[in-house]
Every structure is written in structure tokens, then in C-alpha cells.
Amino acid sequence: MELKVGDSYDCPEGHKAKIVWISEDKKAIAVRCPEKHSEKELKKADYKKSTQSYKRRPTKERKKYARNVVFLIKI
Ligand SMILES: [Zn+2]
């Protein structure tokens, strides 16, 4: 099955997230999940490996829980 940006995909915590980016070799995807995530989970999210089209956001105050977290997933 071919994955596309905009498709739904499970985030690492098992929520229904949405694909926002797919690498050219299709071996990594980024999904944005609307559900709450703890800081512990956030540390797994890796913004640095994203491509140029996916710029890092400015650092904001850390909340205990965050929504709309972007996860990079190797597939
Ligand atoms: Zn999630």
C-alpha cells in the first residue's frame, strides 16, 4: 500500500495521526498527532533529521502535555 501525505497513520502511542511528510526513499515519514503526549514521549520526536522542507519551529515554553506533536517514523 502506498502511503501519501494526508493519510492517517498510527502515532507511536497508537493514536490516529496524519502523515505530513514522506522521505524521498519512502523509508521515513512524519506524522502529526492531535492527541496529548507526555514530555517523555516528546523526547523521542526528532525534528533535527527532518528535511529542508520541514523546518524546525522556534522553541516554545514546554508544557507537560503537548498536542499536534510531529513524530518521525521509520517504515
Ligand atoms: Zn499520538
N, CA, C, O and the ligand as a Tripos MOL2 file, in Angstrom:
@<TRIPOS>MOLECULE
protein
  301   299    76     0     0
PROTEIN
NO_CHARGES

@<TRIPOS>ATOM
      1 N           0.8450   -1.2000    0.0000 N.3       1 MET1
      2 CA          0.0000    0.0000    0.0000 C.3       1 MET1
      3 C           0.8800    1.2500    0.0000 C.2       1 MET1
      4 O           1.8010    1.3770    0.8070 O.2       1 MET1
      5 N           0.5910    2.1360   -0.8880 N.am      2 GLU2
      6 CA          1.3570    3.3740   -0.9940 C.3       2 GLU2
      7 C           0.8550    4.4080    0.0140 C.2       2 GLU2
      8 O          -0.3360    4.7130    0.0780 O.2       2 GLU2
      9 N           1.7840    4.9330    0.7910 N.am      3 LEU3
     10 CA          1.3930    5.9690    1.7490 C.3       3 LEU3
     11 C           1.4590    7.3280    1.0800 C.2       3 LEU3
     12 O           2.3140    7.5780    0.2300 O.2       3 LEU3
     13 N           0.5610    8.1860    1.4680 N.am      4 LYS4
     14 CA          0.5280    9.5380    0.9140 C.3       4 LYS4
     15 C           0.3990   10.5480    2.0370 C.2       4 LYS4
     16 O          -0.1310   10.2540    3.1080 O.2       4 LYS4
     17 N           0.8970   11.7470    1.7650 N.am      5 VAL5
     18 CA          0.6980   12.8340    2.7220 C.3       5 VAL5
     19 C          -0.8020   13.0670    2.8700 C.2       5 VAL5
     20 O          -1.5320   13.1590    1.8840 O.2       5 VAL5
     21 N          -1.2370   13.1590    4.0990 N.am      6 GLY6
     22 CA         -2.6600   13.3580    4.3550 C.3       6 GLY6
     23 C          -3.3510   12.0800    4.7980 C.2       6 GLY6
     24 O          -4.4450   12.1250    5.3600 O.2       6 GLY6
     25 N          -2.7170   10.9420    4.5460 N.am      7 ASP7
     26 CA         -3.2810    9.6780    5.0150 C.3       7 ASP7
     27 C          -3.1990    9.6010    6.5270 C.2       7 ASP7
     28 O          -2.3840   10.2900    7.1410 O.2       7 ASP7
     29 N          -4.0210    8.7830    7.1240 N.am      8 SER8
     30 CA         -3.9090    8.5780    8.5670 C.3       8 SER8
     31 C          -2.9440    7.4270    8.8380 C.2       8 SER8
     32 O          -2.8110    6.4870    8.0550 O.2       8 SER8
     33 N          -2.2820    7.5470    9.9820 N.am      9 TYR9
     34 CA         -1.2560    6.5790   10.3640 C.3       9 TYR9
     35 C          -1.1580    6.6050   11.8790 C.2       9 TYR9
     36 O          -1.3140    7.6620   12.4890 O.2       9 TYR9
     37 N          -0.9060    5.4730   12.4860 N.am     10 ASP10
     38 CA         -0.8280    5.4470   13.9450 C.3      10 ASP10
     39 C           0.4550    6.1090   14.4440 C.2      10 ASP10
     40 O           1.5430    5.8230   13.9460 O.2      10 ASP10
     41 N           0.3190    6.9910   15.4260 N.am     11 CYS11
     42 CA          1.4910    7.5940   16.0490 C.3      11 CYS11
     43 C           2.1210    6.5490   16.9850 C.2      11 CYS11
     44 O           1.5150    5.5090   17.2420 O.2      11 CYS11
     45 N           3.3400    6.8200   17.4970 N.am     12 PRO12
     46 CA          3.9920    5.8240   18.3640 C.3      12 PRO12
     47 C           3.1730    5.4680   19.6060 C.2      12 PRO12
     48 O           3.4080    4.4210   20.2090 O.2      12 PRO12
     49 N           2.2390    6.2960   19.9910 N.am     13 GLU13
     50 CA          1.3940    5.9620   21.1340 C.3      13 GLU13
     51 C           0.0860    5.3220   20.7120 C.2      13 GLU13
     52 O          -0.7730    5.0430   21.5490 O.2      13 GLU13
     53 N          -0.0640    5.0920   19.4410 N.am     14 GLY14
     54 CA         -1.2290    4.3610   18.9740 C.3      14 GLY14
     55 C          -2.4450    5.2090   18.6570 C.2      14 GLY14
     56 O          -3.5330    4.6720   18.4510 O.2      14 GLY14
     57 N          -2.2830    6.5240   18.6120 N.am     15 HIS15
     58 CA         -3.4040    7.3730   18.2250 C.3      15 HIS15
     59 C          -3.5060    7.4320   16.7100 C.2      15 HIS15
     60 O          -2.5980    7.0300   15.9830 O.2      15 HIS15
     61 N          -4.6190    7.9380   16.2700 N.am     16 LYS16
     62 CA         -4.7680    8.1700   14.8320 C.3      16 LYS16
     63 C          -4.1080    9.4990   14.4980 C.2      16 LYS16
     64 O          -4.5980   10.5610   14.8830 O.2      16 LYS16
     65 N          -2.9960    9.4320   13.7810 N.am     17 ALA17
     66 CA         -2.2810   10.6360   13.3970 C.3      17 ALA17
     67 C          -2.3570   10.7750   11.8860 C.2      17 ALA17
     68 O          -2.8770    9.9010   11.1920 O.2      17 ALA17
     69 N          -1.8300   11.8890   11.3860 N.am     18 LYS18
     70 CA         -1.9220   12.1700    9.9670 C.3      18 LYS18
     71 C          -0.5130   12.3330    9.3910 C.2      18 LYS18
     72 O           0.3430   12.9730   10.0030 O.2      18 LYS18
     73 N          -0.2860   11.7680    8.2450 N.am     19 ILE19
     74 CA          1.0290   11.8850    7.6040 C.3      19 ILE19
     75 C           1.2000   13.2920    7.0410 C.2      19 ILE19
     76 O           0.3670   13.7770    6.2740 O.2      19 ILE19
     77 N           2.2950   13.9350    7.4360 N.am     20 VAL20
     78 CA          2.5430   15.2980    6.9500 C.3      20 VAL20
     79 C           3.7810   15.3700    6.0650 C.2      20 VAL20
     80 O           4.0090   16.3850    5.4080 O.2      20 VAL20
     81 N           4.5740   14.3200    6.0400 N.am     21 TRP21
     82 CA          5.8010   14.3320    5.2460 C.3      21 TRP21
     83 C           6.2400   12.8980    4.9900 C.2      21 TRP21
     84 O           6.1110   12.0300    5.8530 O.2      21 TRP21
     85 N           6.7600   12.6620    3.7890 N.am     22 ILE22
     86 CA          7.3130   11.3500    3.4580 C.3      22 ILE22
     87 C           8.6640   11.5710    2.7970 C.2      22 ILE22
     88 O           8.7930   12.4180    1.9140 O.2      22 ILE22
     89 N           9.6690   10.8140    3.2180 N.am     23 SER23
     90 CA         11.0020   10.9770    2.6430 C.3      23 SER23
     91 C          11.0040   10.4910    1.1970 C.2      23 SER23
     92 O          10.1250    9.7350    0.7820 O.2      23 SER23
     93 N          12.0000   10.9340    0.4390 N.am     24 GLU24
     94 CA         12.0500   10.5810   -0.9790 C.3      24 GLU24
     95 C          12.1840    9.0770   -1.1880 C.2      24 GLU24
     96 O          11.6120    8.5160   -2.1230 O.2      24 GLU24
     97 N          12.9470    8.4300   -0.3050 N.am     25 ASP25
     98 CA         13.0920    6.9770   -0.4570 C.3      25 ASP25
     99 C          11.9420    6.2150    0.2190 C.2      25 ASP25
    100 O          11.9140    4.9840    0.2320 O.2      25 ASP25
    101 N          11.0120    6.9670    0.7680 N.am     26 LYS26
    102 CA          9.8210    6.3890    1.4100 C.3      26 LYS26
    103 C          10.1530    5.4730    2.5790 C.2      26 LYS26
    104 O           9.3960    4.5590    2.9020 O.2      26 LYS26
    105 N          11.2910    5.7290    3.2050 N.am     27 LYS27
    106 CA         11.6620    4.9070    4.3570 C.3      27 LYS27
    107 C          11.4000    5.6030    5.6720 C.2      27 LYS27
    108 O          11.5410    5.0040    6.7390 O.2      27 LYS27
    109 N          11.0230    6.8480    5.6020 N.am     28 ALA28
    110 CA         10.6970    7.5860    6.8190 C.3      28 ALA28
    111 C           9.5100    8.4880    6.5370 C.2      28 ALA28
    112 O           9.3700    9.0530    5.4530 O.2      28 ALA28
    113 N           8.6740    8.6030    7.5320 N.am     29 ILE29
    114 CA          7.5340    9.5110    7.4030 C.3      29 ILE29
    115 C           7.4280   10.3530    8.6620 C.2      29 ILE29
    116 O           7.9370    9.9810    9.7200 O.2      29 ILE29
    117 N           6.7680   11.4790    8.5360 N.am     30 ALA30
    118 CA          6.4570   12.2920    9.7050 C.3      30 ALA30
    119 C           4.9390   12.3100    9.8530 C.2      30 ALA30
    120 O           4.2060   12.5390    8.8920 O.2      30 ALA30
    121 N           4.4930   12.0660   11.0640 N.am     31 VAL31
    122 CA          3.0610   12.1220   11.3310 C.3      31 VAL31
    123 C           2.7930   13.1450   12.4150 C.2      31 VAL31
    124 O           3.5830   13.3000   13.3470 O.2      31 VAL31
    125 N           1.6790   13.8420   12.2900 N.am     32 ARG32
    126 CA          1.2900   14.7960   13.3240 C.3      32 ARG32
    127 C           0.0570   14.2400   14.0290 C.2      32 ARG32
    128 O          -0.9560   13.9120   13.4110 O.2      32 ARG32
    129 N           0.1890   14.1490   15.3400 N.am     33 CYS33
    130 CA         -0.8830   13.5500   16.1220 C.3      33 CYS33
    131 C          -1.5920   14.6170   16.9480 C.2      33 CYS33
    132 O          -0.9390   15.4000   17.6380 O.2      33 CYS33
    133 N          -2.9120   14.6550   16.8850 N.am     34 PRO34
    134 CA         -3.6760   15.6670   17.6250 C.3      34 PRO34
    135 C          -3.8820   15.3290   19.0910 C.2      34 PRO34
    136 O          -4.3860   16.1600   19.8460 O.2      34 PRO34
    137 N          -3.5070   14.1330   19.5080 N.am     35 GLU35
    138 CA         -3.7530   13.7390   20.8990 C.3      35 GLU35
    139 C          -2.6550   14.2410   21.8210 C.2      35 GLU35
    140 O          -1.6170   14.7310   21.3760 O.2      35 GLU35
    141 N          -2.9140   14.1030   23.1370 N.am     36 LYS36
    142 CA         -1.9300   14.5500   24.1260 C.3      36 LYS36
    143 C          -0.7570   13.5900   24.2160 C.2      36 LYS36
    144 O          -0.9240   12.3750   24.1120 O.2      36 LYS36
    145 N           0.4300   14.1450   24.4110 N.am     37 HIS37
    146 CA          1.6290   13.3350   24.6270 C.3      37 HIS37
    147 C           2.4080   13.9070   25.7880 C.2      37 HIS37
    148 O           2.4780   15.1220   25.9670 O.2      37 HIS37
    149 N           2.9810   13.0400   26.5590 N.am     38 SER38
    150 CA          3.7900   13.4910   27.6840 C.3      38 SER38
    151 C           5.1540   13.9500   27.1890 C.2      38 SER38
    152 O           5.5480   13.6380   26.0650 O.2      38 SER38
    153 N           5.8730   14.6870   28.0240 N.am     39 GLU39
    154 CA          7.2160   15.1400   27.6560 C.3      39 GLU39
    155 C           8.1420   13.9860   27.3650 C.2      39 GLU39
    156 O           9.0130   14.0740   26.5000 O.2      39 GLU39
    157 N           7.9540   12.9110   28.0860 N.am     40 LYS40
    158 CA          8.7870   11.7430   27.8810 C.3      40 LYS40
    159 C           8.6900   11.2650   26.4400 C.2      40 LYS40
    160 O           9.6960   10.9250   25.8160 O.2      40 LYS40
    161 N           7.4760   11.2430   25.9230 N.am     41 GLU41
    162 CA          7.2920   10.8400   24.5370 C.3      41 GLU41
    163 C           7.8810   11.8680   23.5870 C.2      41 GLU41
    164 O           8.4310   11.5190   22.5430 O.2      41 GLU41
    165 N           7.7630   13.1320   23.9540 N.am     42 LEU42
    166 CA          8.2490   14.1840   23.0640 C.3      42 LEU42
    167 C           9.7350   14.0600   22.7910 C.2      42 LEU42
    168 O          10.2040   14.4200   21.7110 O.2      42 LEU42
    169 N          10.4760   13.5550   23.7590 N.am     43 LYS43
    170 CA         11.9170   13.4390   23.5540 C.3      43 LYS43
    171 C          12.2650   12.4580   22.4390 C.2      43 LYS43
    172 O          13.3520   12.5070   21.8640 O.2      43 LYS43
    173 N          11.3270   11.5740   22.1480 N.am     44 LYS44
    174 CA         11.5600   10.6350   21.0470 C.3      44 LYS44
    175 C          11.3800   11.3000   19.6900 C.2      44 LYS44
    176 O          11.9520   10.8630   18.6910 O.2      44 LYS44
    177 N          10.6050   12.3260   19.6670 N.am     45 ALA45
    178 CA         10.3820   13.0150   18.3990 C.3      45 ALA45
    179 C          11.6700   13.6960   17.9680 C.2      45 ALA45
    180 O          12.3170   14.3850   18.7570 O.2      45 ALA45
    181 N          12.0200   13.5030   16.7520 N.am     46 ASP46
    182 CA         13.2980   14.0340   16.2800 C.3      46 ASP46
    183 C          13.0680   15.0230   15.1490 C.2      46 ASP46
    184 O          12.8050   14.6450   14.0070 O.2      46 ASP46
    185 N          13.1720   16.2820   15.4930 N.am     47 TYR47
    186 CA         12.9550   17.3050   14.4710 C.3      47 TYR47
    187 C          14.2060   17.5110   13.6200 C.2      47 TYR47
    188 O          14.1130   17.9220   12.4630 O.2      47 TYR47
    189 N          15.3690   17.2280   14.1910 N.am     48 LYS48
    190 CA         16.6220   17.5750   13.5220 C.3      48 LYS48
    191 C          16.8430   16.8340   12.2130 C.2      48 LYS48
    192 O          17.4780   17.3590   11.2980 O.2      48 LYS48
    193 N          16.3230   15.6190   12.1220 N.am     49 LYS49
    194 CA         16.5590   14.8410   10.9090 C.3      49 LYS49
    195 C          15.6070   15.1920    9.7820 C.2      49 LYS49
    196 O          15.6880   14.6260    8.6910 O.2      49 LYS49
    197 N          14.7290   16.1000   10.0380 N.am     50 SER50
    198 CA         13.7770   16.4860    9.0010 C.3      50 SER50
    199 C          14.4980   17.1820    7.8520 C.2      50 SER50
    200 O          15.6000   17.7050    8.0200 O.2      50 SER50
    201 N          13.8800   17.1810    6.7200 N.am     51 THR51
    202 CA         14.4910   17.8140    5.5500 C.3      51 THR51
    203 C          14.2580   19.3170    5.5590 C.2      51 THR51
    204 O          13.5810   19.8580    6.4340 O.2      51 THR51
    205 N          14.8340   19.9720    4.5690 N.am     52 GLN52
    206 CA         14.7270   21.4240    4.4690 C.3      52 GLN52
    207 C          13.2850   21.8810    4.4040 C.2      52 GLN52
    208 O          12.9330   22.9350    4.9330 O.2      52 GLN52
    209 N          12.4560   21.0880    3.7570 N.am     53 SER53
    210 CA         11.0550   21.4820    3.6090 C.3      53 SER53
    211 C          10.3240   21.4420    4.9440 C.2      53 SER53
    212 O           9.1850   21.8940    5.0610 O.2      53 SER53
    213 N          10.9910   20.9000    5.9340 N.am     54 TYR54
    214 CA         10.3200   20.7150    7.2030 C.3      54 TYR54
    215 C          11.1040   21.4120    8.2920 C.2      54 TYR54
    216 O          11.8440   20.7710    9.0390 O.2      54 TYR54
    217 N          10.9510   22.6990    8.3860 N.am     55 LYS55
    218 CA         11.7920   23.4870    9.2800 C.3      55 LYS55
    219 C          11.4080   23.3230   10.7410 C.2      55 LYS55
    220 O          10.2490   23.1030   11.0930 O.2      55 LYS55
    221 N          12.4220   23.4390   11.5610 N.am     56 ARG56
    222 CA         12.1780   23.3660   12.9990 C.3      56 ARG56
    223 C          11.4160   24.5920   13.4510 C.2      56 ARG56
    224 O          11.6130   25.6960   12.9420 O.2      56 ARG56
    225 N          10.5530   24.3760   14.4060 N.am     57 ARG57
    226 CA          9.8110   25.5020   14.9550 C.3      57 ARG57
    227 C          10.6420   26.1690   16.0290 C.2      57 ARG57
    228 O          11.4940   25.5390   16.6540 O.2      57 ARG57
    229 N          10.3870   27.4470   16.2380 N.am     58 PRO58
    230 CA         11.0810   28.1180   17.3400 C.3      58 PRO58
    231 C          10.7180   27.4590   18.6650 C.2      58 PRO58
    232 O           9.6090   26.9600   18.8520 O.2      58 PRO58
    233 N          11.6660   27.4710   19.5600 N.am     59 THR59
    234 CA         11.4300   26.8230   20.8470 C.3      59 THR59
    235 C          10.3750   27.5790   21.6310 C.2      59 THR59
    236 O          10.4290   28.8010   21.7630 O.2      59 THR59
    237 N           9.4340   26.8420   22.1380 N.am     60 LYS60
    238 CA          8.3860   27.4450   22.9480 C.3      60 LYS60
    239 C           8.5020   26.9040   24.3580 C.2      60 LYS60
    240 O           9.2610   25.9760   24.6370 O.2      60 LYS60
    241 N           7.7260   27.5120   25.2340 N.am     61 GLU61
    242 CA          7.6830   27.0020   26.6020 C.3      61 GLU61
    243 C           7.2280   25.5590   26.5860 C.2      61 GLU61
    244 O           6.3310   25.1750   25.8360 O.2      61 GLU61
    245 N           7.8600   24.7800   27.4220 N.am     62 ARG62
    246 CA          7.4710   23.3760   27.4970 C.3      62 ARG62
    247 C           6.2470   23.2090   28.3820 C.2      62 ARG62
    248 O           6.1880   23.7140   29.5040 O.2      62 ARG62
    249 N           5.2960   22.5020   27.8570 N.am     63 LYS63
    250 CA          4.1390   22.1510   28.6650 C.3      63 LYS63
    251 C           4.2820   20.6930   29.0450 C.2      63 LYS63
    252 O           5.0410   19.9360   28.4400 O.2      63 LYS63
    253 N           3.5420   20.3320   30.0480 N.am     64 LYS64
    254 CA          3.6270   18.9360   30.4590 C.3      64 LYS64
    255 C           3.0850   18.0200   29.3700 C.2      64 LYS64
    256 O           3.6180   16.9380   29.1260 O.2      64 LYS64
    257 N           2.0320   18.4660   28.7310 N.am     65 TYR65
    258 CA          1.4800   17.6940   27.6300 C.3      65 TYR65
    259 C           1.4010   18.5830   26.4020 C.2      65 TYR65
    260 O           1.1520   19.7850   26.5000 O.2      65 TYR65
    261 N           1.6100   17.9880   25.2710 N.am     66 ALA66
    262 CA          1.5420   18.7590   24.0400 C.3      66 ALA66
    263 C           0.6630   18.0460   23.0340 C.2      66 ALA66
    264 O           0.5980   16.8180   22.9840 O.2      66 ALA66
    265 N           0.0040   18.8370   22.2520 N.am     67 ARG67
    266 CA         -0.7950   18.2880   21.1650 C.3      67 ARG67
    267 C          -0.1450   18.6280   19.8400 C.2      67 ARG67
    268 O           0.7720   19.4460   19.7710 O.2      67 ARG67
    269 N          -0.6230   18.0030   18.8140 N.am     68 ASN68
    270 CA         -0.0980   18.2300   17.4610 C.3      68 ASN68
    271 C           1.4070   18.0150   17.4020 C.2      68 ASN68
    272 O           2.1350   18.7900   16.7820 O.2      68 ASN68
    273 N           1.8570   16.9620   18.0470 N.am     69 VAL69
    274 CA          3.2650   16.6160   18.0270 C.3      69 VAL69
    275 C           3.5740   15.9100   16.7210 C.2      69 VAL69
    276 O           2.7840   15.1010   16.2350 O.2      69 VAL69
    277 N           4.7460   16.2280   16.1530 N.am     70 VAL70
    278 CA          5.1620   15.5690   14.9270 C.3      70 VAL70
    279 C           6.1760   14.4740   15.2880 C.2      70 VAL70
    280 O           7.1700   14.7380   15.9640 O.2      70 VAL70
    281 N           5.9200   13.2810   14.8430 N.am     71 PHE71
    282 CA          6.8260   12.1590   15.0750 C.3      71 PHE71
    283 C           7.4420   11.7410   13.7610 C.2      71 PHE71
    284 O           6.7760   11.7080   12.7260 O.2      71 PHE71
    285 N           8.7270   11.4210   13.8150 N.am     72 LEU72
    286 CA          9.3660   10.8350   12.6580 C.3      72 LEU72
    287 C           9.3780    9.3230   12.8430 C.2      72 LEU72
    288 O           9.8240    8.8170   13.8720 O.2      72 LEU72
    289 N           8.8960    8.6270   11.8620 N.am     73 ILE73
    290 CA          8.7830    7.1660   11.9720 C.3      73 ILE73
    291 C           9.4920    6.5230   10.8010 C.2      73 ILE73
    292 O           9.2700    6.8950    9.6480 O.2      73 ILE73
    293 N          10.3510    5.5520   11.0980 N.am     74 LYS74
    294 CA         10.9950    4.7890   10.0250 C.3      74 LYS74
    295 C          10.0830    3.6340    9.6420 C.2      74 LYS74
    296 O           9.5800    2.9110   10.5020 O.2      74 LYS74
    297 N           9.8790    3.4730    8.3610 N.am     75 ILE75
    298 CA          8.9840    2.3950    7.9170 C.3      75 ILE75
    299 C           9.7010    1.4270    6.9950 C.2      75 ILE75
    300 O           9.0990    0.4600    6.5280 O.2      75 ILE75
    301 ZN         -0.3840   10.2960   19.4690 Zn       76 ZN76
@<TRIPOS>BOND
     1     1     2 1
     2     2     3 1
     3     3     4 2
     4     3     5 am
     5     5     6 1
     6     6     7 1
     7     7     8 2
     8     7     9 am
     9     9    10 1
    10    10    11 1
    11    11    12 2
    12    11    13 am
    13    13    14 1
    14    14    15 1
    15    15    16 2
    16    15    17 am
    17    17    18 1
    18    18    19 1
    19    19    20 2
    20    19    21 am
    21    21    22 1
    22    22    23 1
    23    23    24 2
    24    23    25 am
    25    25    26 1
    26    26    27 1
    27    27    28 2
    28    27    29 am
    29    29    30 1
    30    30    31 1
    31    31    32 2
    32    31    33 am
    33    33    34 1
    34    34    35 1
    35    35    36 2
    36    35    37 am
    37    37    38 1
    38    38    39 1
    39    39    40 2
    40    39    41 am
    41    41    42 1
    42    42    43 1
    43    43    44 2
    44    43    45 am
    45    45    46 1
    46    46    47 1
    47    47    48 2
    48    47    49 am
    49    49    50 1
    50    50    51 1
    51    51    52 2
    52    51    53 am
    53    53    54 1
    54    54    55 1
    55    55    56 2
    56    55    57 am
    57    57    58 1
    58    58    59 1
    59    59    60 2
    60    59    61 am
    61    61    62 1
    62    62    63 1
    63    63    64 2
    64    63    65 am
    65    65    66 1
    66    66    67 1
    67    67    68 2
    68    67    69 am
    69    69    70 1
    70    70    71 1
    71    71    72 2
    72    71    73 am
    73    73    74 1
    74    74    75 1
    75    75    76 2
    76    75    77 am
    77    77    78 1
    78    78    79 1
    79    79    80 2
    80    79    81 am
    81    81    82 1
    82    82    83 1
    83    83    84 2
    84    83    85 am
    85    85    86 1
    86    86    87 1
    87    87    88 2
    88    87    89 am
    89    89    90 1
    90    90    91 1
    91    91    92 2
    92    91    93 am
    93    93    94 1
    94    94    95 1
    95    95    96 2
    96    95    97 am
    97    97    98 1
    98    98    99 1
    99    99   100 2
   100    99   101 am
   101   101   102 1
   102   102   103 1
   103   103   104 2
   104   103   105 am
   105   105   106 1
   106   106   107 1
   107   107   108 2
   108   107   109 am
   109   109   110 1
   110   110   111 1
   111   111   112 2
   112   111   113 am
   113   113   114 1
   114   114   115 1
   115   115   116 2
   116   115   117 am
   117   117   118 1
   118   118   119 1
   119   119   120 2
   120   119   121 am
   121   121   122 1
   122   122   123 1
   123   123   124 2
   124   123   125 am
   125   125   126 1
   126   126   127 1
   127   127   128 2
   128   127   129 am
   129   129   130 1
   130   130   131 1
   131   131   132 2
   132   131   133 am
   133   133   134 1
   134   134   135 1
   135   135   136 2
   136   135   137 am
   137   137   138 1
   138   138   139 1
   139   139   140 2
   140   139   141 am
   141   141   142 1
   142   142   143 1
   143   143   144 2
   144   143   145 am
   145   145   146 1
   146   146   147 1
   147   147   148 2
   148   147   149 am
   149   149   150 1
   150   150   151 1
   151   151   152 2
   152   151   153 am
   153   153   154 1
   154   154   155 1
   155   155   156 2
   156   155   157 am
   157   157   158 1
   158   158   159 1
   159   159   160 2
   160   159   161 am
   161   161   162 1
   162   162   163 1
   163   163   164 2
   164   163   165 am
   165   165   166 1
   166   166   167 1
   167   167   168 2
   168   167   169 am
   169   169   170 1
   170   170   171 1
   171   171   172 2
   172   171   173 am
   173   173   174 1
   174   174   175 1
   175   175   176 2
   176   175   177 am
   177   177   178 1
   178   178   179 1
   179   179   180 2
   180   179   181 am
   181   181   182 1
   182   182   183 1
   183   183   184 2
   184   183   185 am
   185   185   186 1
   186   186   187 1
   187   187   188 2
   188   187   189 am
   189   189   190 1
   190   190   191 1
   191   191   192 2
   192   191   193 am
   193   193   194 1
   194   194   195 1
   195   195   196 2
   196   195   197 am
   197   197   198 1
   198   198   199 1
   199   199   200 2
   200   199   201 am
   201   201   202 1
   202   202   203 1
   203   203   204 2
   204   203   205 am
   205   205   206 1
   206   206   207 1
   207   207   208 2
   208   207   209 am
   209   209   210 1
   210   210   211 1
   211   211   212 2
   212   211   213 am
   213   213   214 1
   214   214   215 1
   215   215   216 2
   216   215   217 am
   217   217   218 1
   218   218   219 1
   219   219   220 2
   220   219   221 am
   221   221   222 1
   222   222   223 1
   223   223   224 2
   224   223   225 am
   225   225   226 1
   226   226   227 1
   227   227   228 2
   228   227   229 am
   229   229   230 1
   230   230   231 1
   231   231   232 2
   232   231   233 am
   233   233   234 1
   234   234   235 1
   235   235   236 2
   236   235   237 am
   237   237   238 1
   238   238   239 1
   239   239   240 2
   240   239   241 am
   241   241   242 1
   242   242   243 1
   243   243   244 2
   244   243   245 am
   245   245   246 1
   246   246   247 1
   247   247   248 2
   248   247   249 am
   249   249   250 1
   250   250   251 1
   251   251   252 2
   252   251   253 am
   253   253   254 1
   254   254   255 1
   255   255   256 2
   256   255   257 am
   257   257   258 1
   258   258   259 1
   259   259   260 2
   260   259   261 am
   261   261   262 1
   262   262   263 1
   263   263   264 2
   264   263   265 am
   265   265   266 1
   266   266   267 1
   267   267   268 2
   268   267   269 am
   269   269   270 1
   270   270   271 1
   271   271   272 2
   272   271   273 am
   273   273   274 1
   274   274   275 1
   275   275   276 2
   276   275   277 am
   277   277   278 1
   278   278   279 1
   279   279   280 2
   280   279   281 am
   281   281   282 1
   282   282   283 1
   283   283   284 2
   284   283   285 am
   285   285   286 1
   286   286   287 1
   287   287   288 2
   288   287   289 am
   289   289   290 1
   290   290   291 1
   291   291   292 2
   292   291   293 am
   293   293   294 1
   294   294   295 1
   295   295   296 2
   296   295   297 am
   297   297   298 1
   298   298   299 1
   299   299   300 2
@<TRIPOS>SUBSTRUCTURE
     1 MET1         2 RESIDUE 1 A MET
     2 GLU2         6 RESIDUE 1 A GLU
     3 LEU3        10 RESIDUE 1 A LEU
     4 LYS4        14 RESIDUE 1 A LYS
     5 VAL5        18 RESIDUE 1 A VAL
     6 GLY6        22 RESIDUE 1 A GLY
     7 ASP7        26 RESIDUE 1 A ASP
     8 SER8        30 RESIDUE 1 A SER
     9 TYR9        34 RESIDUE 1 A TYR
    10 ASP10       38 RESIDUE 1 A ASP
    11 CYS11       42 RESIDUE 1 A CYS
    12 PRO12       46 RESIDUE 1 A PRO
    13 GLU13       50 RESIDUE 1 A GLU
    14 GLY14       54 RESIDUE 1 A GLY
    15 HIS15       58 RESIDUE 1 A HIS
    16 LYS16       62 RESIDUE 1 A LYS
    17 ALA17       66 RESIDUE 1 A ALA
    18 LYS18       70 RESIDUE 1 A LYS
    19 ILE19       74 RESIDUE 1 A ILE
    20 VAL20       78 RESIDUE 1 A VAL
    21 TRP21       82 RESIDUE 1 A TRP
    22 ILE22       86 RESIDUE 1 A ILE
    23 SER23       90 RESIDUE 1 A SER
    24 GLU24       94 RESIDUE 1 A GLU
    25 ASP25       98 RESIDUE 1 A ASP
    26 LYS26      102 RESIDUE 1 A LYS
    27 LYS27      106 RESIDUE 1 A LYS
    28 ALA28      110 RESIDUE 1 A ALA
    29 ILE29      114 RESIDUE 1 A ILE
    30 ALA30      118 RESIDUE 1 A ALA
    31 VAL31      122 RESIDUE 1 A VAL
    32 ARG32      126 RESIDUE 1 A ARG
    33 CYS33      130 RESIDUE 1 A CYS
    34 PRO34      134 RESIDUE 1 A PRO
    35 GLU35      138 RESIDUE 1 A GLU
    36 LYS36      142 RESIDUE 1 A LYS
    37 HIS37      146 RESIDUE 1 A HIS
    38 SER38      150 RESIDUE 1 A SER
    39 GLU39      154 RESIDUE 1 A GLU
    40 LYS40      158 RESIDUE 1 A LYS
    41 GLU41      162 RESIDUE 1 A GLU
    42 LEU42      166 RESIDUE 1 A LEU
    43 LYS43      170 RESIDUE 1 A LYS
    44 LYS44      174 RESIDUE 1 A LYS
    45 ALA45      178 RESIDUE 1 A ALA
    46 ASP46      182 RESIDUE 1 A ASP
    47 TYR47      186 RESIDUE 1 A TYR
    48 LYS48      190 RESIDUE 1 A LYS
    49 LYS49      194 RESIDUE 1 A LYS
    50 SER50      198 RESIDUE 1 A SER
    51 THR51      202 RESIDUE 1 A THR
    52 GLN52      206 RESIDUE 1 A GLN
    53 SER53      210 RESIDUE 1 A SER
    54 TYR54      214 RESIDUE 1 A TYR
    55 LYS55      218 RESIDUE 1 A LYS
    56 ARG56      222 RESIDUE 1 A ARG
    57 ARG57      226 RESIDUE 1 A ARG
    58 PRO58      230 RESIDUE 1 A PRO
    59 THR59      234 RESIDUE 1 A THR
    60 LYS60      238 RESIDUE 1 A LYS
    61 GLU61      242 RESIDUE 1 A GLU
    62 ARG62      246 RESIDUE 1 A ARG
    63 LYS63      250 RESIDUE 1 A LYS
    64 LYS64      254 RESIDUE 1 A LYS
    65 TYR65      258 RESIDUE 1 A TYR
    66 ALA66      262 RESIDUE 1 A ALA
    67 ARG67      266 RESIDUE 1 A ARG
    68 ASN68      270 RESIDUE 1 A ASN
    69 VAL69      274 RESIDUE 1 A VAL
    70 VAL70      278 RESIDUE 1 A VAL
    71 PHE71      282 RESIDUE 1 A PHE
    72 LEU72      286 RESIDUE 1 A LEU
    73 ILE73      290 RESIDUE 1 A ILE
    74 LYS74      294 RESIDUE 1 A LYS
    75 ILE75      298 RESIDUE 1 A ILE
    76 ZN76       301 GROUP 0 **** ****
